[in-house]
Amino acid sequence: MTLISIFLECFVLGMVAFTLPCIFPLAPLTISYFTQQSEREASVLPRALAYAASIVVIYVGLGLLVTLLFGAGALNELASDGFFNVFLFAVLLLFGAVLLGAFELNLPSRWVNGIAAKSELKGGLGIFFMAATLAVVSFSCIGPLIGTILVTVGVQGAHSYLAPSVGMLGFSLALAGIFFGFALFPKALQRLPKSGNWLNSIKVSLGILEIGLAFKFLSTADLAYHWNVLSRELFILIWIGLSLLLCFNLLGKIRFPHDGVVARIGLVRGLFAASSFAFALYLGSGFFGDSLQVLSGFLPPRVETISKLNTAPKKYSDFLHMPHQIDGFFDYEEALTYAKKVHKPLLLDFTGHGCVNCRKMEAEVWSVPAVLALLKEKYVVVSLYTDDKTALPLEEQFDSAILKTRVTTVGKKFKHLQATRFASISQPYYVLQNGAAKLLVTPPIGVELDAQKYQNYLERGLREFISISNENLLSN
């Protein structure tokens, strides 16, 4: 995830957080503080600004704390650690259960009372503790949401120290902005809908979404360690069940502990229920051959059988697979040897089991006929999984100075290769070279889901390969 996408996604979640039952009913009480304490309307602005700034400081501080505790380098390593992904799976299931109402997640009452007492202090300090009181009082339902943001953003944006802080900045700016706006224009509160069952419906919906997200992390661990416990079909089936659960909950047919009776299905509730049912139908099409391209970054990849161009078995091909029936390789040295033999350029695809953008590139760019033809006919493709946990034989293990660790797995072996040869550890990362390991074209910076640009990149590499080959023939 880029920092911009992290900010925008968390900003939207901050707006959603305002509608949760632990915050929404507190809005009139909080806003009344500013109107009652101010003798002149002009004095509302500095108080409201201080309150909004305090919210931002508190939540961004949480983001900084995560970075200080783990660091971007550790988060990057954890992002591909199978057992840490299982831990995230369990944490998100827990958060989801809290939002569904299975049990309450509250901070100790002495903490809440102590912070609330300090909110009566005069000046900016009192306003800061007012914001802190909002944070601790609303922890029962906003805590799981914040926890999800911190763990998922911290891992998905692990390339940057700023990722957790940027996520919390987006979240807190949205939440603080709403309170700031109502403080300046308190009459706007009268236009808000009354509290009711719809508040808990939003909370439950978020809980179901968090449980669905949890299985993405379990899938990452399953793929990296080749446990084969969560197949693509089972993953889709679980998501279908969650989509139907959300649909029937919105319609009032299935109720959770804090749900009230749905007496009337309004337009918004009906639209969301219909969307959930339609999503379940879309997922169902995946059982009948549909690639579900929109969800390519989240679903386990499809395993396709292909007719082998080479009779000899390829290294790691018993547990690693190519998309779109590309007859490629999974080991660099083996692919390099074959590229020399058939006199073709080599495409190094540095990828990962948990790499969302890798799957999206394969589904949306590699699948384009012109691109796929180049990959199948003109290039030797080698996919190097930098997060694979398959153990290397003892004779192949070594100490990596650049990674500052011992290389004991297939993933670390190719991560070391990428770091030493190309000074990068991000995925996806595409390199074009010839059989002599000579770079043909400068690798693109960043990832663009643009098939034409990717095709142009492959064609430039092919032209450069032909040019170098002709020069070598003339020199000989």
N, C-alpha and C positions, 0 to 999 in steps of 0.2 A: 504494500500500500504506500502511495506517495503521501507526503505530509499534507498536501492540499486535500486529497480524498479523505484522509483521517480527520482533518478539521471539519469538513463538510458533513461527513457521516455522524460525527459526534455532536455537531451543532443541531442536526435534526433530532438526535436522541435527547438532547437537552430540551428541545421544544416539547417532545413527547413526555419527558419526565414531569413537566409542569402539570400534565393531566392525570398524574397518578394520584390515587386516593390519599396518600400521605402528604401531598403538597397542595393540591388544588383547593381543598377546604380551608387551608391556612392563609390563602392569598388575601381575602378581605380583612382578616385580623391583622396581618402584617402591614398591609397598605394603610389601615386606619391609624397605625402608629405615626406615620409621616404626616397625615392630615391633622391629627389631634395635637401632636407635639409642636406644630408650626403655627405661630401667630400670624405670620405673613406668608402668602403663597410662594413668594420668591425664595423663602428659606427651605422649601421642599427639595429643591434641586441639589444642594450640597449633601443633604442627608441621604437622598435617594442614590446619588452617585457614590457616596461612601459605602452604602449597603451593597450596591451592585459590585463595586470593586472588591469588597470583602468576600463575596461569593466566589469571584474569579480567583482571588488569592488562595482561598481555602482549597478549591479543587485543583488548581494548577500545582499547588504545593503537594497534593497527593501524587500527581504525575511525576514531579521532580523526585519525590521519595522513592517511587518505583525505580526510576533511573539510577539513583544513588545506591539503592540496595542491590541492583542486579548489574547495571551498566549495559550499554548497547551490545558490546561484544558477547557478554554472557547471554543476553536475550537472543542474539543471533544463533548461538549454539543451542540454546534451549528450544528454539523454534523447530529444530530438526530432531530433537531428542524424543524418542518414542515414549519413554515412560513419563516424561514431562507432559506430553500431549495426552496421555491417559489421565494424568493428574488434572489437566485442564478439563477434560471430558467429565470427570467426577465433580469438579468445582461448578461447572456450568449446569450439570444436572441438579446440583444442590441449589443453586440460584434459581433455576427454573421451578423447582419444587416450592421454594419460598414464595415466588410470585403467584404460583397456583393456589397458595393458601394452605399447603401441607403443614407448615409451622411458621412461627415468627422468628425473625432474625433481628434482635434488638441489642443495642449497646447497654452496658450496665446503667441502671437508673441513677447512680451517684454521679456518673459522668454527665448525664443529661441535666440533672438538677444543678450541678456545679456550674456548667456553662450557661444555663438559663439564668442563674442568679447574677452572673457577671454581665448579662445583657442590660441590667439596670444601671450600669455605670454611665456617667455623663460623657458626652463628646464622642469622638470617633471610636474609642475603644469599646464603648457600649454598643455602638452600631455593629462593630466587627463581631462581637459575641452574639448579637441578634442573628447575624448571618450564620454563625457557627451553631446556634440553637436550631435554626431551620435544618442544617445539615444532619445533626444528630437525631432530631425528632423524626425526620423523614427517612432515617436509615433503614427502617423495616422494609420498605419497598424500593427505595432508591439505591440502597447499598448493593443489592445484586446487580442492578443496572451498571453502577459505577465499577463494580468488580469485574463485570464482563468487559467493559470498555478497557480497563487497565490491562487485563491479561491478554485479550485478543489483539488490541492495538499494540501492546508492548511486543508481542511476538510477530504480528504481521508487518509491523513497521520497524523491525529490529535493526534495520540498516542505519538508523539514526538515533542518537541520544535524545532527540527532541520528541520522538513519537508519543510517549505517554503524556508529556506535558502539552503537546499540541492537541491531543485528543481531549484532555481535560479543559484546555482553553476553549475549544469549540463548544463543548458541553456547557461549561459555566457561563460563557458569553450569551448563549441562547437563554438559559434559565435566568441569569441576572438581567438580561435585556427585557424580559417579560415583566419582571418585578419593577424594574426602573420605569418602564412605560406606564404601568398602572399607577405608580407613585406620582408621576407627573399628571396623569389624567385619570383620577380615581373614578370618575363617573363611568368610564368604560367598563368597570367591573359589573355594572348593571346589565351589560349585554352578554355576559358570560352565562352559559346554561347552568341550571341548578345541579348540585351534587346528586348523584343517583347511581343506579346499577352500572351505568356506562363507564364510570371510573374504574370499577373493579374489572370490567370487561377488557379495558385497555391493559390493565396489570396482568390479567390471565393470558391475554394474547402475547404479551412480551415474554411471559414464562414459557409458553409453547414454542415461540421462536427461539428462545435460548436453548431449549432442549434439542431442537433441530440443529442448531449451530454446534452443540456439543458433539454430535456424531461426526462432524467434519474433523475434529481433532482426534477422535478415536480412529477414523479412517486413515489419517496421516500416519499414526503409529502402526496401524495394521499393515500399511503398504511398505513402510520403512523396514519393518522387521519380518515381513512376509509371514505373518501369523495366519492369514487367510480366514479370519473369523467374521469379517464384515465385507461381504461381496457387494458388487454394484447393485445387484437385484435386491438384496436384503436392505441396503441403504435406501434405495428408492421406496421399498415397501414401508420402511419406518417413516419416511417423510410423507408418504401418502396417508398413513394412519394419523400423523400429527396434523396434516392439513384438514382431514375430515373431522378430527377432534375439535379443531379451531372453528370449523364451520358449524358443527352441531352445538358448540358452546355459545356461539354468537346467536344462534336461533333459539337458545334456551332449552334445547333437548338434553344437553349434558351440563350439569351444574357442579361447580367446585365449592369448597367450604364457605366462601364469603360472597358467592353469587346470589343475587336476588332473583325473584320470578320475573321473567321477561313477558310483560303483559302485552306489549306492542312492539313489532319489529319496524323500526324507522328506516328511512331511506339509507342513511350512512351504514347502519348495522347490517341491513340487507345487502348492500353492495359489497361490504367486506366478507360477509358469509358466502356470497356468490363467487367472489374472487378466490376464496379458499377452496371452494368446491371445484372451480375451474382449474386451479393449480394442481389439485389432486388428479384430475382427468389428464392434465398435461404430463404429470409424472407417470401416470399409467401407460401413456403411449411409449414410454421407454422400454416396457416389456415386449413391445411389438416391433422393435427395430429402430425406433426414433432415437437420434443421437442426443437429444435434450441439450442442444448446443448452448442455450442460454445459461445452463447450470454446469457447464463443462469445468469451471474452476473449483466446484465443490464436490461433484460426484467422483467416486472411484473410476478410473479409466476403464473403457471397454477392452477386453482381451480378444484380439482378432487372430485367427489362424491364417497363415500365409503360405504360399508355395515358395520354398527356399530357393534362392538363386545359387547357393553354394551347398555342396553336399556335407561339408564338415560342420559339426555343431559349433555354435558361437559361444564365446565365454559369457556367462551370466544370462544367456537367453532362456534358461530353464525357469527363471523367476522375473525377468524383466521383458517388457514387450514394447513394440513400436506401434504408433497409431497409423491408421489409414493403410494398413498392409504394406508399409515401407519395409523393405528387406535391409535393415540396418544393423549396426553393431552397438555393443555396450562397453567395450574396452578400447582404450585409445591405441595402444600398441598394435593390437590385432587389426583395427580399422586402418591404421597408417600403412601396415604391411599390405593389406588388400588394395588400398588406394594406389600404391606404387605398382602393384601387379596389373591392375586394370587401367592404369593411367587416367585416373579421374581425380578431380578436386575433392577435398574432404570438408564436410560440415561438422564442426564440433558443436554439439547442443548440450551446453551445461544446464542441467535441469534438476528437479527434485520432486520427490513424492508429495511433499506438502506445498509445492509451488503453485498457487492459484493462477498466476499469469502464464505459467508454462502451459497449463491445460487449456487456457483460453487461446493462446497462440496456436496450439495444435488444432483446436476445434474451429477457430474462426479464420486463421491465416493459412496454415498448412493444408487445410481441406480445399482451398480454392484450386480448381483444376490446373491453372497455369503454374502455380507454385508447386503443387503436388507432382506435376510432371517433371519439373526440374529436380526435385528431391529424389524421385524414383529413377530417373533416366540419366541425369547428368552428374549427380553427386554421390559420394559415399557418405552416408549419414551415421554418425556415432552419438548416441545419447549417453551422457556421462552424469549419473545420478550422484550428486554431491551430499545427499543425506541418507544414502543407503547404509544399513547397519550390518550388512553381511560381513563376517569376519574374514580378514585376509589370512592366508597361510603365514606361518611364522617367518619363513624366508623372504616374504614380500613386505613385511612390516619394517618401518623405519621412523626415525625422529625428524619432525618437520620444524625447522627453525622459524619459518614464516608463520606457521599456525601455532607455534609454541606448544606442541603436543606430540604424542606418538601416534603415528598413522597406523591404525589397527583394523580399519574397516574399508570397504570399497568406496563408500562416500567420502571419507577423509582423503583417500588416495587421489580422487579426482578434484576435490576441493584444493588440495595441495598443488595439483597441476595447474588449475585455474589461477590460483593466487601467485604462483611463481612465474608462470609464463605470461599472464595477462593482467596482473595486479588488480584482480577483481574477485569477489566472492558472492556477487549477486546473481540471481537466476530469474528468468532465463537469460543466457548470454550465448551469443552465436558467433563463431569464429570460422572463417574460410581460409584454408591453407592447402598447399599442394603436398605431394608425397614426401617432399624433402623438409616438411614442417615449416615452409616459408609462408608468412602471412600474405594473403592475396589482397584483401581490402581491410581497412580499419574497421573493427567491430562497431556497430551502432551503439550509441549511448542511450540507455533507457529502453523501454518497451513501448512500441506503438502497434496497435491492432489495425495495421494498414497493409493489406495484401499487396497492393501495387508497390509500395515502398520496399517491402520484403522481397518481392519478385525482382525489383531493380537491383537490390543488394546482391541477390544470387547471380543475376546476369552479369553484373560488374565483376564479380569474383570469377565467373566462368571465362569472361573475356581476358582477364588478367592471367588466368591459368593457361589459356591458349597462347597468349603473348609470350609468357615465360618459357613455355614448352618449345615454341618456335625459335626463340633465342638460343636455347640449349642445343637444338638441332643444328643451327647454323654454326655455333661455336665448335661443335664436334666435327 
